[in-house]
């Protein structure tokens, strides 16, 4: 199942360079924080209950 693309990636401030995602100068503070949080979440790949940084609900019936 593909990952949902974060909203900040649709912004004109977003620069998607391989291995170097960043925002252009002047990006709103909320967007800067969203990017920082997203990139930090990618580093938590081996946290219990996650696959590729995505939280998995093992009790889901869906």
Secondary structure, DSSP 8 states (H G I E B T S, - for coil): ------GGGGSTTEE--TT--EE-TT--HHHHHHHHHHHHHHT-TTSTTEETTEE--TT---
